[in-house]
Amino acid sequence: MTNPIRVIIRMLRPLKATGKYLVKKPFTVMYPYEKLKVADRFRGVLYYEIEKCIGCGLCVRACPNKTLELVAPPENPDLDITNPKERIKARIAFDLGHCLYCNLCVEACPKSCLHPSHEYEVMSLDRFDLVMAPEEFARRKKLSMEERVSRLLDSQYLLGASLGGHYEEEINSITSEYREVKKKMIKNEISYDEYSAKRKELLQKAINIIKRYNEEVHK
């Protein structure tokens, strides 16, 4: 026959553990009205000190997921990034949507211009909105879609990878063609006017593809 006292003890034993937490502060918070203070070494969204950058590209090489890429400055979109002497003027663009938060780029940077921030509230209904031109990466200003595409037109992978699928192939075809046209202009194989006209044409094609992508994913 079961001892009733033992039964009662077994029933009260879980309540003892529960009772300890009745007098303790809760572990959870009423998010988003309340927010936990993250640890000092928390790896949040990368922050970029653009004025320290020397365009060496070591962070780009260290990134295992191709989320960083050197792009020409807005005042000189015709910059030859393949030339080491010119590359020092280039700055870093960033694709937050593919970042692994591994901090390898932070460790590789010789000027300590990349830092993990405490920022973790990141959301968007538009994948392309997670791609940042250097000024956006440095939290200087927000660019329009057209301005951002113009800044990233000669990227090798960043612009296309932000969309994925067959859109990535279409964008990569355009950016590859642009880099070839830019190379011909630098070598004086075509005139600057011919280059400018072709750049404008390819830029509009890329913008149209991104608009088509947005219409498809948001319909």
N, C-alpha and C positions, 0 to 999 in steps of 0.2 A: 504494500500500500504506500502511495506517495505521501511523503511528509509535507503537510501544508506550509510549514515554516520555510522549508527549502524552496518551495514554489514561490513564496513571497519574496525571498531573498534574490532569486533569479530574476524576478520582475523588477526589483528595485535597483539591481546592479547597473543596467543601462542608464537609469535616471540619475545615478550618481555622477556618471561622466557628463551627462547633459547639464546637470546642475552647476558644474564648474564654470560653464560658459555664460550662465545667467548673470554673473557679476563681472564679467570681462567685457571690454570694448569690442564691438563687432569688427570682423576682419574685412567685411565688404563696405562699400560706400554707395551713396545714392547718385551714381553716375547717370547723366552728365552734369548734374547739379553740384556734385562733389567730385574731387579728383584726388587720387593717391599721389603722394610725392615719390617720384621715381628715384632710384639710387644714382649716385654721382657717376657711376660707370655704365649707366644705362645706354644702350645703343639705339638711339632714335634716328630720325631722318637726318641724313648728312647735311652739314652746314659748310658753306664754301666762302672763304675769305679771298675774294677775287683779286684784291690789291696785292696780296702776297705771291700769287701764282706767277711762275716763270715759264709756263707752257712746256715743261720738260716731257710730259706725257707718261711719267712713271706710274701714276695712279691708273691710267688707262690700261697699261700693260699688266698691272697687278690684279685688275678686276676679273674675276672668274666668270662673270655672267654678262659681260659687255654692256654695262650700264653707264659707262663714262666714255666720252669721246671729245677730242679737240676739234673746235670749230673756229672759223675766222671771226674777228671782231666786227661789230656792226659798221664801224667807220671804214673798214677795209675788207669787204666781202670777197675780194679777188685775191686775198692772201694765199700764197703757195705754202700750204701746211707741210708738204713733203720736204721743203727746204729747211734744214735745221736752223739756219740763221733767221728765217722768217717765222718759224714755228713759235719762237719765244713771245710773239704777239698774240698767239692763239689762246683761247680760254676753254674751260671745261663745260660741256653740256651733260645733263644727267637724266637718266630714265628711272624714276622712282618705282615704276611698276614692275621692274625686273631686279631691283636691288635686293641682295641677300643679307644686308646688314652685317657683313663679315668683318668689316674694318680693315681689310687688306690694303685698300687704297690709302687709308689714314696712316698706316704704318709705312707705306712706300713713299709718301710725300716728303721731300727733303726740306720744304719750307713750312710744314705744319699748317697748311691752309685748308685742310679738310678735317672736320671734327664731327663726331656723332652728337647730335643735339638731344634734348629731352622731349622733342616733338614726336608724338605718336598718333595723333588724331589725323589720319589721312584717309580721305575717301573721295571718289569721283565716279560719275556715271560715264565718263569719257576717258578711255585709256590714253588718248593723245594728250589730254590735259595733265597727265602725270609726267610728261616729258618737259624738262626745263632747259631753256637756253641759259647761258652763263649768268646773265643778269637776274634771271628768275631763281637760279640755283643759289645765288648769293643773296637772295631775298631783297633785291634792289627795286624791282618793279615787275608787274604782270604784263605779259605781252598778249596781243591778240593772236588768233590762230594763224592769220596770214603772216604776221611778223615772225612768229616762231618758225613757221615753215621756211621762210626766207633765211633765217639764221642757221637752219639745220639742213639746207639744201645739199651741201656737199658732204654730208655725213655718210660714212660707209655703211653703217648698220642701224644707228640709233633711231632715225626717222621711220624706217620700215618696220623695225622690230616692235615699235610702239603699237602698231595696228595688228600685225600677225596675219596668218592665212594667206590667201591670194593677194590681199592688199599689200602685204610685205613685198611680194615679188614685183608688183607693179611699181611701188615706190622705189625699191632698190634699182629697178631698171632706169628710172628717171634720174636718181642721184648718181648712178654710174655714168649715165650719158652726160650729166652736167660736169662731172669731174673731168671727163675726156675733153669737153669743150673748153673748160677752164685751162686745162693743160696746153691745148693748142694755142689759146690766147697768150699764155705765159711764154710759149716758144715762138710767138709772133707768126704762127701759121695761119691765123685768122685775125681780122681787125678787132679792135675793142668794140666797135659798133655791132659787128656780127655776133660777138660774144654776148653783149648786153641784150640783144634781141632774142638770142637763143635762151639766155638765162630767164628772161621774162616769160617766154613760152613754156619752159619746163617748170617754172615756179607755179604757173597757173594750172598746169596739168596735175601737179602734186596736190594743190589746194582742192581741185575738183575731186580727186580720189578720196581725200580725207572727208570732204563734205558728203560724198556718196557713202562712205563707211559710216558716218554719223547718222545718216538717214536710215541706213539698214539696221543698225543696232538699236536705234531709239524708236523704230516704228511699232 
